């Protein structure tokens, strides 16, 4: 099963964990522009695919149709900047579970990404380090004794590590405490940014002068504090049980009975239902259904799920059908 359809530790609050390493291979320039250099980089990696292992498969970005590319973007496997650049110069390595996705010729030669469900930063880091070391053995990396791993963006030098997690924080939002929490966290050199629909991304800001384990340990402490604060906020909301029940069941009722719905409204209602499921207020939906609703309500993943392309009006009709199919399925 794909990692984004699974539940993990503290997945009532932490949706997923992610480790990223920015790397440049020995013998290749940073931020490649010339077609012959880009071709050489891609062919070198492709020729060593078996040696890298991990059941990774090589794909040229230009060979994907638009829906597939946008579905990868919705899952967080590729970025807007990666997608918006010349597709013919980009490629990815990805496994079937999609918990490993390596971007080739983004701003750096490679961007190693490892994902996991729930609050699992430490194990995700260990797995990412294993993959990183294997690739380094094969190709070698550009490094400096003083600055560590060399990257196009100076902010990524040192470890070249970005650790982050996506958190669902409706309690802190609905109690009006989220801005105070953001201000406090940002003062410690850790970023907490709104994604959408009660989701926030937390990540380290500093990579130079810190070890991988220190970065992840610091982030782990902050995430644990956030989990505690979110749980306290949810307890406060649950004290006014009838209001919360009304919100949750109204949201569920709309999703179960609507004939069409746009993504923004669906995502907001799904967020409310997730809160109800996590607090044990409703039994009609479980964790797996929530994860499916989150992914397959998104425009391009919904179309991949159905195996067809639709215009905007048709999408809103089909989204209602997909949501109701997921909720009602035994």
C-alpha positions in Angstrom: 0.0 0.0 0.0 1.2 3.5 -0.8 2.6 5.3 2.2 0.1 8.2 1.9 -2.8 5.8 2.4 -1.4 4.5 5.7 -1.7 5.5 9.3 1.3 5.9 11.6 2.3 7.0 15.0 0.3 10.0 16.2 -1.3 10.2 12.7 -4.4 11.8 14.3 -2.2 14.9 14.2 1.0 14.2 12.2 -0.1 13.3 8.7 3.4 12.4 7.4 7.1 12.8 7.9 9.6 13.6 5.2 13.4 13.7 4.9 15.2 15.5 2.0 18.9 15.5 1.0 20.2 18.0 -1.6 23.2 16.5 -3.4 25.5 17.2 -6.3 27.4 14.4 -7.9 31.2 14.3 -8.4 32.1 15.4 -11.9 29.0 17.4 -12.6 28.3 21.1 -12.3 25.6 22.7 -10.1 22.4 23.8 -11.7 23.0 22.3 -15.1 21.8 24.2 -18.2 23.5 22.7 -21.2 21.6 19.8 -22.8 24.6 17.6 -23.2 25.5 18.0 -19.5 22.0 17.2 -18.5 21.8 14.2 -20.8 25.1 12.9 -19.3 23.8 13.3 -15.7 20.6 11.4 -16.5 22.3 8.6 -18.4 24.9 8.2 -15.6 22.1 7.8 -13.1 20.0 5.6 -15.3 22.9 3.3 -16.1 23.4 2.7 -12.4 19.8 2.1 -11.5 20.3 -1.5 -10.7 23.3 -0.7 -8.4 21.2 1.9 -6.5 18.5 -0.7 -5.8 15.4 -0.1 -3.7 13.2 -1.2 -6.6 13.5 2.3 -8.0 12.3 3.0 -11.5 13.5 5.7 -13.9 11.0 8.1 -15.6 11.5 11.1 -17.8 9.2 13.9 -16.6 8.3 14.8 -20.2 6.9 11.3 -20.8 4.2 11.8 -18.1 0.8 13.2 -19.2 -0.4 16.4 -17.5 -2.7 14.7 -15.1 0.0 12.3 -13.9 2.5 15.2 -13.3 -0.1 17.2 -11.4 -1.1 14.1 -9.3 2.6 13.8 -8.3 2.6 17.4 -7.3 -0.6 17.0 -5.2 1.1 14.1 -3.3 4.1 16.3 -2.6 6.4 14.0 -4.5 7.5 16.8 -6.9 7.5 20.6 -6.5 6.0 23.4 -8.4 9.5 24.6 -9.4 10.5 21.2 -10.6 7.3 20.9 -12.7 7.4 24.5 -14.1 10.9 24.1 -15.5 11.8 22.5 -18.9 10.2 19.0 -18.5 12.6 17.5 -21.0 15.5 18.2 -18.6 13.9 16.6 -15.6 13.6 12.9 -14.5 12.7 11.0 -11.3 13.5 7.8 -9.6 10.5 6.4 -7.7 9.5 3.0 -6.2 6.0 1.4 -6.3 5.1 2.5 -2.8 6.2 6.0 -3.7 7.9 6.5 -0.3 11.2 7.1 -2.1 11.2 9.8 -4.8 14.5 11.2 -6.2 14.3 14.3 -8.3 17.0 14.5 -11.0 18.3 17.9 -12.2 16.2 20.2 -10.0 18.3 23.0 -8.6 20.8 20.4 -7.5 21.8 17.3 -9.4 19.6 15.1 -7.2 17.1 15.7 -4.4 16.6 12.5 -2.3 13.2 12.4 -0.7 11.9 9.7 1.7 8.4 9.7 3.1 6.5 7.9 5.9 3.1 8.0 7.4 2.6 9.6 10.8 5.2 10.9 13.3 8.3 8.9 12.2 11.1 11.4 11.6 13.9 9.4 13.2 13.2 6.1 11.3 12.7 8.1 8.1 16.0 9.8 8.6 17.8 6.5 9.1 16.3 5.1 5.9 17.2 8.2 4.0 20.8 8.1 5.2 21.1 4.5 4.1 19.9 5.4 0.6 22.1 8.5 0.6 25.2 6.5 1.5 24.5 4.0 -1.2 24.2 6.7 -3.8 27.4 8.4 -2.5 29.3 5.1 -2.8 28.3 4.8 -6.5 28.7 8.4 -7.7 30.5 10.4 -5.0 29.3 13.8 -3.9 30.7 17.3 -4.1 31.8 18.2 -0.5 34.0 20.6 1.4 35.8 20.0 4.7 34.6 23.4 5.9 31.1 23.5 4.4 30.1 19.9 4.2 27.9 18.9 1.3 27.9 21.7 -1.4 24.6 22.8 -2.8 23.2 25.4 -5.2 21.4 27.2 -2.4 23.8 28.2 0.4 21.0 27.6 2.9 21.2 23.9 2.2 25.0 23.5 2.6 26.3 21.5 5.5 24.2 18.4 6.0 22.0 19.3 3.0 19.1 18.0 5.1 15.6 19.3 5.3 13.4 17.4 7.7 9.7 18.2 7.8 6.3 17.0 8.7 2.7 17.8 7.8 0.4 18.4 10.8 -3.4 18.6 11.2 -4.0 21.4 13.7 -7.7 22.2 13.8 -7.8 22.5 17.6 -5.2 25.3 17.7 -6.9 27.0 14.8 -10.4 26.9 16.2 -9.3 28.0 19.7 -7.4 31.0 18.2 -3.9 29.9 19.5 -2.2 29.0 16.2 -0.6 32.5 15.6 1.0 32.5 19.0 2.4 29.0 18.4 3.8 29.9 15.0 5.6 33.0 16.5 7.1 30.9 19.3 8.3 28.1 17.0 9.7 30.4 14.4 11.9 32.1 17.0 13.7 28.8 17.5 14.8 28.6 13.9 12.1 26.1 12.9 9.5 27.1 10.4 5.8 26.4 10.8 3.8 27.4 7.7 0.2 27.1 6.7 -0.5 24.7 3.8 -4.2 24.6 3.5 -7.4 23.4 5.3 -6.0 23.2 8.9 -2.7 21.6 7.6 0.7 23.0 8.5 4.2 22.1 7.5 7.0 22.2 10.0 10.7 22.1 9.0 14.2 23.0 10.0 15.7 26.3 8.8 19.3 25.6 9.6 21.5 22.9 7.9 25.0 24.3 8.3 26.9 23.6 11.5 24.4 20.9 12.8 24.5 17.2 12.4 21.6 15.3 10.9 20.7 13.8 14.3 20.8 17.2 16.0 18.4 18.7 13.3 16.0 15.8 13.7 16.2 15.7 17.5 15.4 19.4 17.7 12.5 19.0 15.3 11.2 16.0 17.1 11.0 18.0 20.4 9.1 20.8 18.8 6.7 18.4 17.1 6.0 16.6 20.3 5.2 19.9 22.0 2.8 20.7 19.2 1.1 17.4 19.5 0.6 18.0 23.2 -0.8 21.5 22.6 -3.1 20.3 19.8 -4.5 17.6 22.1 -5.2 20.1 24.8 -7.0 22.4 22.3 -9.1 19.4 21.1 -10.0 18.6 24.7 -11.2 22.2 25.2 -13.3 21.9 22.0 -14.7 18.5 23.1 -16.1 20.1 26.3 -18.6 21.9 24.1 -19.6 18.6 22.7 -22.9 19.5 21.0 -21.2 22.2 18.9 -18.4 19.9 17.8 -20.8 17.1 17.1 -22.9 19.4 15.0 -19.9 20.6 13.0 -18.7 17.1 12.4 -22.1 15.6 11.4 -23.1 18.5 9.3 -19.8 18.0 7.4 -20.4 14.3 7.0 -24.0 14.9 6.0 -23.0 17.3 3.2 -20.3 14.9 1.8 -22.7 11.9 2.0 -25.5 13.7 0.1 -24.1 16.4 -2.2 -24.4 16.0 -5.9 -21.4 18.1 -6.7 -18.6 19.7 -4.6 -15.5 21.7 -5.4 -12.1 20.7 -3.9 -11.9 23.7 -1.5 -15.2 22.9 0.2 -14.5 19.1 0.2 -11.1 19.6 1.8 -12.6 21.8 4.6 -15.3 19.3 5.3 -12.9 16.4 5.3 -10.7 18.2 7.8 -13.8 18.5 10.1 -14.6 14.8 9.7 -11.0 13.8 10.5 -11.2 15.7 13.7 -14.4 13.9 14.6 -12.8 10.5 13.7 -9.7 11.2 15.7 -11.7 12.2 18.8 -13.9 9.1 18.5 -17.1 11.2 17.8 -18.1 9.3 14.7 -17.7 5.7 13.6 -19.0 5.9 10.0 -15.5 6.7 8.8 -12.1 5.2 9.8 -8.4 6.3 9.3 -8.0 4.6 5.9 -11.1 6.2 4.5 -9.9 9.6 5.8 -6.5 9.1 4.0 -8.3 8.1 0.8 -10.6 11.1 1.1 -7.7 13.5 1.5 -5.9 12.1 -1.6 -8.7 11.3 -4.0 -10.7 14.5 -3.5 -7.7 16.4 -5.0 -8.4 17.3 -8.7 -5.7 15.3 -10.4 -5.5 12.3 -8.1 -9.3 12.0 -8.4 -8.9 11.8 -12.2 -6.1 9.2 -11.8 -8.4 7.2 -9.4 -11.2 7.2 -12.0 -8.9 6.7 -14.9 -10.3 9.5 -17.0 -10.0 13.3 -17.6 -12.8 15.7 -16.7 -13.4 19.4 -17.1 -14.0 21.6 -14.0 -17.8 21.1 -13.8 -17.5 17.3 -14.4 -14.8 17.1 -11.7 -17.1 18.6 -9.1 -19.8 16.0 -9.9 -17.3 13.1 -10.0 -15.7 14.3 -6.7 -19.0 13.9 -4.9 -19.4 10.4 -6.3 -15.9 9.4 -5.4 -16.2 10.7 -1.8 -19.5 8.9 -1.3 -18.1 5.7 -2.7 -15.2 5.8 -0.3 -17.4 6.7 2.7 -19.9 3.9 2.0 -17.5 1.2 1.1 -17.3 -1.6 3.7 
